[in-house]
């Protein structure tokens, strides 16, 4: 089975780092990791860039402008670009 993992985040880079670090420790990896970012700043982008460089699977940063709390909008934005039919979702906020 192949799975796209969607992780929602907003301006808590340490939580995102810990979440992605945990994913990297798994014995069975998802096919791709989609970061659904609700308008975070540069420090969150730096975390994503770090994991893009070390992850054995593709990590894609899907960011949209911060217009207030829009978790539902940011969490569903990665659905069309997801490559797999099976999705798993986590939150790092």
C-alpha positions as CSV (number, residue, x, y, z in Angstrom):
1,X,0.0,0.0,0.0
2,X,1.2,3.5,-0.8
3,X,0.3,6.5,1.3
4,X,0.6,10.3,1.1
5,X,1.2,11.8,4.5
6,X,-0.3,15.3,5.1
7,X,1.1,17.3,8.0
8,X,-0.6,20.6,8.9
9,X,1.5,23.3,10.5
10,X,1.4,26.9,11.5
11,X,4.3,28.9,13.0
12,X,5.6,26.1,15.3
13,X,8.8,25.0,13.6
14,X,9.9,22.9,16.6
15,X,6.7,20.8,16.6
16,X,7.1,20.3,12.8
17,X,10.7,19.3,13.2
18,X,9.8,16.7,15.9
19,X,6.9,15.4,13.8
20,X,9.1,15.0,10.7
21,X,11.9,13.5,12.7
22,X,9.5,10.9,14.0
23,X,8.4,10.1,10.5
24,X,12.0,9.6,9.5
25,X,12.3,7.0,12.2
26,X,9.5,4.9,10.9
27,X,10.3,1.5,9.4
28,X,7.6,1.9,6.7
29,X,7.7,5.3,5.1
30,X,4.9,7.1,3.2
31,X,5.3,7.5,-0.5
32,X,5.4,11.3,0.0
33,X,5.1,13.9,2.7
34,X,3.0,17.0,2.1
35,X,3.4,19.9,4.5
36,X,0.1,21.9,4.6
37,X,1.3,25.2,5.9
38,X,-1.2,27.8,7.0
39,X,1.1,30.8,6.4
40,X,4.1,30.2,8.6
41,X,7.3,32.3,8.5
42,X,10.8,31.5,7.4
43,X,11.8,29.3,10.3
44,X,9.1,26.8,9.3
45,X,10.3,26.9,5.7
46,X,13.9,26.2,7.0
47,X,12.6,23.1,8.7
48,X,10.9,21.9,5.6
49,X,14.0,22.6,3.5
50,X,16.1,20.5,5.9
51,X,13.8,17.5,5.6
52,X,13.5,18.0,1.8
53,X,17.3,17.5,1.7
54,X,17.5,14.4,4.0
55,X,14.2,12.5,3.4
56,X,14.3,9.3,1.5
57,X,10.8,10.2,0.1
58,X,9.7,13.5,-1.5
59,X,8.7,16.3,0.9
60,X,6.5,19.0,-0.7
61,X,5.8,22.3,1.0
62,X,2.3,23.6,0.2
63,X,2.1,27.1,1.7
64,X,-0.6,29.7,1.5
65,X,-0.8,33.2,2.8
66,X,-1.7,33.8,6.5
67,X,-5.2,35.1,6.5
68,X,-6.1,34.1,10.0
69,X,-6.8,30.6,11.3
70,X,-7.7,28.5,8.3
71,X,-6.7,24.9,9.2
72,X,-9.4,23.3,7.1
73,X,-8.3,25.3,4.0
74,X,-4.7,24.5,4.5
75,X,-5.3,20.9,5.3
76,X,-7.4,20.3,2.1
77,X,-5.1,22.2,-0.2
78,X,-2.7,19.3,-0.6
79,X,-5.4,16.9,-1.6
80,X,-5.4,17.5,-5.4
81,X,-1.6,17.4,-5.6
82,X,-1.3,14.2,-3.6
83,X,-0.1,11.3,-5.7
84,X,-1.5,8.5,-3.7
85,X,-5.1,7.4,-3.2
86,X,-4.6,6.6,0.5
87,X,-4.0,9.6,2.7
88,X,-2.8,9.9,6.3
89,X,-3.0,13.2,8.2
90,X,-1.2,14.6,11.2
91,X,-1.0,18.0,12.8
92,X,2.2,19.8,14.0
93,X,0.5,22.9,15.5
